[in-house]
Amino acid sequence: MNMMDYVVSRVLQGIPLLFGITIVIFVVLMVLPGDPARLIQGEHATPEMTAYLTEKWGLDQPLHIRYVRWLSGVLRLDFGRSLWTNRPILPTVISHLANSLLLGIPAIIGGALLAIPIGVISAIKPNSKTDSLSRLAALVGLSIPIFWTGLLMQLFFSVRLGVLPVSGMAGTLFSVERIQSLILPVVAVVIVGAAMDGRVLRSSMLEVINKEFILTARAKGLSMREVLRTHALPNAILPFFTMMGLHMRMVLGGLVVVEAVFAWPGIGLLFWQSVSNRDYPTVQACALVVATGVFLVNLLVDITYAYLDPRIRFAGTEGR
C-alpha cells in the first residue's frame, strides 16, 4: 500500500466516525434536563416568551427532524446564531479556535525544543546528576497544577514586577502587546509539555540506545553524536510524536483552565462559557469543530508514523 492509498483509507474510515459524533453531540445536548427556552431567560422567564422561543428555535418538533435540520446546516457550514449573543456562531468559533492555536502551537513547539535535549542527555547519562535533576524537574512540572503555576507567574511577573500583563489578549497579531500577553500562558503550557515529552523521550531513548544496531554503529567507529543523530533519535522519536499529537488535541479545547486563568479568548473558554449560558447551538458547534480537529490531528499523526515507519502502512496488507 503506497502512501496515497493509506491516506485515502484513513480518511474514508474517519467519515462514519464523524457522522456518529454528530449524532452523539446533538442527542446528548437535546436530551439534557431543562428547557433551553426557559433557561436562557433566567429568573424573568414568562410562559409567553417561552412558547415563542420554543416555536422560533423549533424545539417543539420531533428530535429526528431537528437533527436533520441541524445536520443540513452543518453541511452548509451554517451553525445558526448564538442564543446568548444572537451573532453567527461559525465566525465566533473560528476566531476563538485561532486564538487557541495562537497560544497552543508556540507552547507545543517550545515544549518540544526544551524536551528533546533534556530527554537525550538524560538517556545517554542515566542516573547522573543531570539525569536526576531533569527527572526531578519533570516530576515538579507534572505535579503542580497548571492553574497554580499560572497564578504564581501572574503574582510574580505581573503584580510584583509589573513587566507582563496579568491576563487578556492585547494588541494586534505580532505586535509587542500581543507577544507580551502570550508569554505567561505559553510558559505555563510549556512547563507541563516539556515535562511529559522529556520523560517519554528519555524512556524511548533508553530502550533504543541498548539495541544491537546501536552497539554495532559504535563498534564501527561512529561518534556518539553521529550515532544519536542518525540511528538512536530517529528510532526513538515515534512515541515522542504520539505525545505531540496528544498536546495538539489538548490545544483543541483542552486548555480551558489556562484560558480561564489568563482570560484568553480560546475555544475552550468559549465552550465553558456557552455551557454556563445554556447556549446549546454554540456548544454543539464547539464540540463538532473540536472533534473534527482531533480527527485531523490523529490523521496527521498516523501519516507521520507511516512516513517514518513504512511497516505501519504495510501491516494491513499482510496475509492477503
Helices and strands as residue ranges (DSSP letters): H 3-30, H 36-39, G 42-44, H 47-56, H 63-75, H 89-124, H 129-143, H 146-153, I 154-160, H 176-209, H 212-219, H 224-227, I 228-232, H 233-251, H 256-261, H 267-276, H 280-308, H 311-315
